Amino acid sequence: MADVQDDTIRGRAAGTAPVPLSVLDLATVGSGRTARQALGTTVELAKLAERRGYHRFWVAEHHSMPGIASSSPAVVLAHLAAHTERIRLGSGGVMLPNHAPLVIAEQFGTLEALAPRRVDLGLGRAPGTDGATATALRRSDRLREDADDFPQQLSELVRFLDDDFPDGHRYARIHAVPGPVQGRVAGGVQRADRPSVWLLGSSGFSARLAGVLGLPFSFAHHFSAANTVPALELYRESFRPSAVLDRPYAKIGVQAFAADDPKEARRQVRTGALAMLQLRTGRPGLVPTPEEAERHPFGLAEQDFVDGWLANVVHGTPDEVREGLNALAKRTGADELMITGNVHGSEERLRSYALIADAYGLPGA
């Protein structure tokens, strides 16, 4: 595996921020809005994140979900690279079993050429959608087998990125371009950088694999909070130093939203909670407005789901959010927090990230 310098992975906390903050964006499409508007907000959010000192900006792969416009992370990231200069950009993540490893190596090699030393390739093994859609993506019913093949797919992808298949391997004469082969053809005058590879997960499988391979690990605390501490402990226990990292580096995703009025913050995050309820009950749609969420006739089971979901959303005034994030970082020992604010309003989301940056003491705030 090619050497990837530690500082391309580890955030550098500055000012009063105890750990780096980053952003995970889903290009949320709210009721009454379009995908074009949602992706425009994603661009504005990436620019704000860069100005305000967030460490990285990731987008996620989801399919067949009307309320999410980020089905093609590489396409979105290329657009973001043209509108930013310094912030790290990445996938949170690319669902590797949905794609051929060579295709991902080519896409992210292209991104690395467009935004040198700014690209993170976060990889997951879930489909990012329902079973029927996953079958359409993969043209196969072997969903479980595809997930079980994840370590082999990952190994192939990394070898394509590093261009180091051994002699005699069936792929030894295949090269992911842009990539290291171009430097060798040119006489080795310049080593090609490659994206920083991360493993993503919401259970112990990817945590252990990331540890064994010495890769940075990102855990989906925002929808699997009960598993966060056990997974991070497993990652640290399994960790073996590598050319990428000499010690574990764990980042967790967390839902967070700030507003000047805590009641307004609660009102906004209920829109995301209702959208998740609809998704989990097989009714995916656009993210509802606060008014639609207020009018929704929640049954007892639905209300229990929403209450449980909101219990893991850090929300309130900027100071309350800062305290909640600090407490979460301390409890989990996370090296970095990646916040996502899945609510209806674009202006409200942008303001939330600005308020959190100020309250948290990010270096660009």
C-alpha positions as CSV (number, residue, x, y, z in Angstrom):
1,M,0.0,0.0,0.0
2,A,1.4,3.4,-0.9
3,D,2.4,5.8,1.8
4,V,-0.2,8.4,2.7
5,Q,1.1,11.1,5.0
6,D,-0.6,11.3,8.3
7,D,-1.6,14.9,8.0
8,T,-3.9,14.1,5.0
9,I,-6.0,12.1,7.4
10,R,-5.6,13.7,10.8
11,G,-7.4,17.0,11.4
12,R,-5.5,19.8,13.0
13,A,-7.6,21.2,15.8
14,A,-6.9,24.9,16.2
15,G,-8.4,27.8,18.2
16,T,-10.5,26.4,21.0
17,A,-11.8,23.3,19.1
18,P,-10.9,20.1,21.0
19,V,-11.2,17.9,17.9
20,P,-11.7,18.8,14.2
21,L,-15.2,19.1,12.9
22,S,-16.2,18.0,9.4
23,V,-19.4,17.9,7.4
24,L,-21.4,15.1,5.8
25,D,-23.9,16.3,3.3
26,L,-26.7,14.4,1.6
27,A,-27.8,17.1,-0.8
28,T,-31.2,17.0,1.0
29,V,-34.2,17.7,-1.2
30,G,-36.9,19.3,0.8
31,S,-40.6,19.5,0.0
32,G,-41.3,22.2,-2.5
33,R,-37.7,22.2,-3.8
34,T,-35.8,20.6,-6.6
35,A,-32.6,18.5,-6.9
36,R,-31.0,21.5,-8.7
37,Q,-31.6,23.7,-5.7
38,A,-30.5,21.0,-3.3
39,L,-27.2,20.6,-5.1
40,G,-26.7,24.3,-5.2
41,T,-27.1,24.4,-1.4
42,T,-24.4,21.6,-1.2
43,V,-22.0,23.9,-3.1
44,E,-22.8,26.8,-0.8
45,L,-22.3,24.6,2.2
46,A,-19.0,23.3,1.0
47,K,-17.8,26.9,0.5
48,L,-19.0,27.9,3.9
49,A,-17.4,24.9,5.5
50,E,-14.1,25.9,3.9
51,R,-14.3,29.5,5.1
52,R,-15.3,28.5,8.6
53,G,-12.6,26.0,9.3
54,Y,-14.3,22.6,8.9
55,H,-11.7,20.0,8.1
56,R,-13.4,17.9,5.4
57,F,-16.6,17.8,3.4
58,W,-18.1,14.4,2.4
59,V,-21.1,13.4,0.4
60,A,-22.9,10.1,0.6
61,E,-24.1,7.6,-2.0
62,H,-27.8,6.8,-1.7
63,H,-30.2,5.5,-4.4
64,S,-33.9,5.6,-5.1
65,M,-34.5,8.1,-2.3
66,P,-36.4,11.2,-3.5
67,G,-35.1,13.3,-0.6
68,I,-31.4,12.8,-1.3
69,A,-29.7,14.0,-4.5
70,S,-26.2,12.6,-3.9
71,S,-26.6,9.3,-5.8
72,S,-23.3,10.0,-7.7
73,P,-20.6,11.1,-5.2
74,A,-17.8,11.3,-7.7
75,V,-19.8,13.7,-9.9
76,V,-20.8,15.9,-7.0
77,L,-17.2,15.9,-5.7
78,A,-15.8,17.0,-9.0
79,H,-18.2,20.0,-9.0
80,L,-17.2,20.8,-5.4
81,A,-13.5,20.7,-6.3
82,A,-14.1,23.4,-8.8
83,H,-15.7,25.6,-6.2
84,T,-13.3,25.1,-3.3
85,E,-9.6,25.4,-2.8
86,R,-8.4,23.9,0.5
87,I,-11.0,21.8,2.3
88,R,-10.7,18.0,2.0
89,L,-13.4,16.4,-0.2
90,G,-14.6,12.9,0.0
91,S,-17.2,10.2,-0.1
92,G,-19.1,9.1,3.0
93,G,-19.3,6.9,1.3
94,V,-19.0,5.0,-1.9
95,M,-20.8,1.7,-1.5
96,L,-18.1,-0.5,-3.0
97,P,-20.2,-3.6,-3.7
98,N,-22.3,-1.5,-6.1
99,H,-19.3,-0.8,-8.3
100,A,-16.3,-2.4,-10.0
101,P,-13.2,-1.6,-8.1
102,L,-11.4,-0.4,-11.3
103,V,-14.2,2.1,-11.9
104,I,-13.9,3.6,-8.5
105,A,-10.1,3.8,-8.8
106,E,-10.5,5.7,-12.1
107,Q,-13.1,8.0,-10.7
108,F,-11.1,8.9,-7.6
109,G,-7.8,9.0,-9.4
110,T,-9.5,11.7,-11.6
111,L,-10.6,13.6,-8.5
112,E,-7.1,13.4,-7.1
113,A,-5.8,14.9,-10.3
114,L,-8.4,17.7,-10.1
115,A,-7.8,18.4,-6.4
116,P,-4.4,17.1,-5.4
117,R,-4.0,15.8,-1.8
118,R,-7.6,16.9,-0.9
119,V,-9.5,13.7,-1.7
120,D,-10.8,11.1,0.7
121,L,-12.3,7.8,-0.5
122,G,-14.7,6.5,2.2
123,L,-15.9,3.0,1.5
124,G,-18.9,1.1,2.8
125,R,-20.2,-2.4,2.1
126,A,-24.0,-1.7,2.5
127,P,-26.0,-1.0,-0.7
128,G,-27.1,2.5,0.4
129,T,-30.6,1.6,-0.7
130,D,-33.3,-1.2,-0.5
131,G,-32.7,-4.7,-1.8
132,A,-34.6,-4.3,-5.1
133,T,-32.6,-1.2,-6.0
134,A,-29.3,-2.9,-5.1
135,T,-30.2,-5.7,-7.4
136,A,-30.8,-3.2,-10.2
137,L,-27.5,-1.5,-9.5
138,R,-25.5,-4.7,-9.4
139,R,-27.5,-6.7,-11.9
140,S,-27.3,-9.5,-9.4
141,D,-29.3,-11.1,-6.6
142,R,-26.2,-12.0,-4.7
143,L,-26.4,-9.2,-2.2
144,R,-25.1,-11.1,0.8
145,E,-22.3,-12.7,-1.2
146,D,-21.3,-9.3,-2.5
147,A,-21.1,-8.0,1.0
148,D,-19.0,-11.0,2.1
149,D,-16.6,-10.3,-0.8
150,F,-15.9,-6.8,0.5
151,P,-12.4,-7.5,1.8
152,Q,-11.4,-8.9,-1.7
153,Q,-13.0,-5.9,-3.4
154,L,-11.2,-3.5,-1.1
155,S,-7.9,-5.2,-1.8
156,E,-8.4,-5.0,-5.5
157,L,-9.4,-1.3,-5.3
158,V,-6.3,-0.4,-3.3
159,R,-4.0,-2.3,-5.7
160,F,-5.6,-0.4,-8.6
161,L,-5.0,2.9,-6.8
162,D,-1.4,1.9,-6.0
163,D,-0.9,0.2,-9.4
164,D,0.9,-2.7,-7.6
165,F,-0.7,-6.0,-8.6
166,P,2.1,-8.6,-8.5
167,D,3.5,-10.2,-11.6
168,G,1.4,-13.0,-12.9
169,H,-1.9,-11.6,-11.4
170,R,-4.7,-11.4,-14.0
171,Y,-4.9,-7.6,-13.5
172,A,-1.1,-7.0,-13.5
173,R,-1.3,-5.4,-16.9
174,I,-4.3,-3.2,-16.1
175,H,-3.8,0.3,-14.9
176,A,-6.2,2.8,-13.3
177,V,-5.7,6.1,-15.1
178,P,-5.1,8.8,-13.8
179,G,-2.7,6.9,-11.5
180,P,0.9,5.9,-10.6
181,V,1.5,4.3,-14.0
182,Q,1.8,7.7,-15.6
183,G,4.7,8.7,-13.4
184,R,6.5,5.5,-14.2
185,V,6.0,5.9,-18.0
186,A,7.3,9.5,-17.6
187,G,10.5,8.2,-16.0
188,G,9.4,8.3,-12.4
189,V,10.0,12.0,-12.2
190,Q,6.9,12.5,-9.9
191,R,5.2,10.1,-7.6
192,A,1.4,10.1,-8.1
193,D,-0.6,10.9,-4.9
194,R,-3.7,8.9,-4.3
195,P,-6.9,9.4,-2.3
196,S,-6.9,8.7,1.4
197,V,-8.8,5.4,1.8
198,W,-11.2,5.2,4.8
199,L,-13.5,2.4,5.9
200,L,-17.1,3.3,7.0
201,G,-19.4,1.2,9.1
202,S,-22.2,0.9,11.6
203,S,-21.2,-2.4,13.1
204,G,-18.1,-4.4,14.1
205,F,-17.2,-5.8,10.7
206,S,-15.7,-2.7,9.2
207,A,-14.3,-1.6,12.5
208,R,-12.2,-4.8,12.8
209,L,-11.2,-4.7,9.1
210,A,-10.1,-1.1,9.3
211,G,-8.1,-1.9,12.4
212,V,-6.4,-5.0,10.9
213,L,-5.5,-3.0,7.7
214,G,-4.3,0.1,9.6
215,L,-6.9,2.4,7.9
216,P,-8.8,5.3,9.3
217,F,-12.3,4.4,10.4
218,S,-15.6,6.4,10.3
219,F,-18.5,5.1,12.3
220,A,-22.2,6.0,11.6
221,H,-23.1,7.2,15.1
222,H,-25.9,9.2,13.6
223,F,-28.0,6.1,12.9
224,S,-26.3,3.4,15.0
225,A,-25.6,5.2,18.3
226,A,-25.9,2.0,20.4
227,N,-23.0,0.4,18.6
228,T,-20.6,3.4,18.6
229,V,-18.5,2.7,21.7
230,P,-18.2,-1.1,21.1
231,A,-17.2,-0.6,17.4
232,L,-14.6,2.0,18.3
233,E,-13.2,-0.2,21.0
234,L,-13.0,-3.1,18.5
235,Y,-11.3,-0.8,16.0
236,R,-8.6,0.3,18.5
237,E,-8.0,-3.3,19.8
238,S,-7.7,-4.6,16.2
239,F,-5.4,-1.8,15.0
240,R,-2.1,-2.6,13.4
241,P,0.2,0.2,12.3
242,S,0.5,0.6,8.5
243,A,2.1,2.8,5.9
244,V,-1.1,4.9,6.2
245,L,-1.4,5.3,10.0
246,D,0.9,4.7,12.9
247,R,-2.0,4.8,15.4
248,P,-5.8,4.5,15.2
249,Y,-7.8,7.4,13.9
250,A,-11.6,7.2,14.5
251,K,-14.2,9.7,13.2
252,I,-17.9,9.5,14.0
253,G,-20.9,10.9,12.1
254,V,-23.4,12.8,14.3
255,Q,-26.6,14.6,13.6
256,A,-26.3,18.2,14.9
257,F,-28.3,21.4,14.4
258,A,-28.0,24.8,16.0
259,A,-30.4,27.8,16.1
260,D,-30.6,30.9,18.2
261,D,-33.9,29.6,19.7
262,P,-33.8,26.0,21.1
263,K,-37.5,25.6,20.2
264,E,-36.7,26.5,16.6
265,A,-33.9,24.0,16.6
266,R,-36.3,21.3,17.8
267,R,-38.8,22.3,15.2
268,Q,-36.3,22.0,12.4
269,V,-34.8,18.6,13.4
270,R,-38.2,17.0,13.6
271,T,-38.4,17.4,9.8
272,G,-35.4,15.1,9.4
273,A,-36.8,12.7,12.0
274,L,-40.0,12.4,10.0
275,A,-38.1,11.9,6.8
276,M,-36.2,9.0,8.4
277,L,-39.4,7.6,9.8
278,Q,-40.9,7.6,6.3
279,L,-37.8,5.9,4.9
280,R,-37.7,3.2,7.6
281,T,-41.3,2.4,7.0
282,G,-40.9,2.0,3.2
283,R,-42.3,5.4,2.3
284,P,-39.3,7.5,1.2
285,G,-40.1,11.0,0.0
286,L,-38.9,14.6,0.1
287,V,-37.9,16.0,3.5
288,P,-41.1,17.6,4.9
289,T,-41.4,21.2,5.9
290,P,-41.6,22.1,9.6
291,E,-45.3,22.8,9.1
292,E,-45.8,19.4,7.5
293,A,-44.0,17.7,10.4
294,E,-46.2,19.6,12.9
295,R,-49.4,18.5,11.2
296,H,-48.3,14.8,10.8
297,P,-50.6,12.5,12.9
298,F,-48.0,10.5,14.7
299,G,-49.2,7.1,16.0
300,L,-47.7,5.8,19.2
301,A,-45.1,3.6,17.5
302,E,-44.2,6.5,15.1
303,Q,-43.8,8.9,18.0
304,D,-41.6,6.4,19.8
305,F,-39.4,6.2,16.8
306,V,-39.1,10.0,16.4
307,D,-38.3,10.4,20.1
308,G,-35.6,7.8,19.9
309,W,-34.1,9.3,16.8
310,L,-34.1,12.8,18.3
311,A,-32.4,11.6,21.4
312,N,-29.3,11.1,19.4
313,V,-29.5,14.4,17.5
314,V,-27.4,17.1,19.2
315,H,-29.5,20.2,18.8
316,G,-30.3,23.5,20.6
317,T,-28.5,26.8,20.9
318,P,-25.0,27.0,19.6
319,D,-23.6,26.7,23.2
320,E,-25.8,23.6,23.8
321,V,-24.6,22.0,20.6
322,R,-21.0,22.7,21.5
323,E,-21.4,21.1,24.9
324,G,-23.2,18.1,23.4
325,L,-20.5,17.6,20.8
326,N,-17.7,17.9,23.4
327,A,-19.5,15.4,25.6
328,L,-19.9,13.0,22.7
329,A,-16.2,13.3,21.7
330,K,-15.1,12.7,25.3
331,R,-17.4,9.7,25.8
332,T,-16.4,8.0,22.6
333,G,-12.8,9.1,22.4
334,A,-13.4,10.1,18.7
335,D,-10.5,11.9,17.0
336,E,-12.9,13.8,14.8
337,L,-16.6,14.6,14.5
338,M,-18.4,14.7,11.2
339,I,-21.7,16.5,11.6
340,T,-24.8,16.3,9.3
341,G,-27.8,18.4,9.5
342,N,-30.6,16.7,7.7
343,V,-33.4,19.2,7.9
344,H,-35.7,20.8,5.3
345,G,-34.5,24.4,5.0
346,S,-31.3,25.3,3.2
347,E,-30.9,28.7,4.8
348,E,-31.4,27.1,8.2
349,R,-28.8,24.5,7.5
350,L,-26.2,27.0,6.3
351,R,-26.8,29.1,9.4
352,S,-26.6,26.1,11.7
353,Y,-23.1,25.2,10.4
354,A,-22.0,28.8,10.8
355,L,-23.3,29.0,14.4
356,I,-21.6,25.7,15.3
357,A,-18.3,26.8,13.8
358,D,-18.4,30.0,15.9
359,A,-19.4,28.3,19.1
360,Y,-16.9,25.5,18.7
361,G,-14.0,27.8,18.0
362,L,-13.0,26.5,14.6
363,P,-9.9,28.2,13.2
364,G,-11.8,29.9,10.3
365,A,-14.6,31.1,12.5
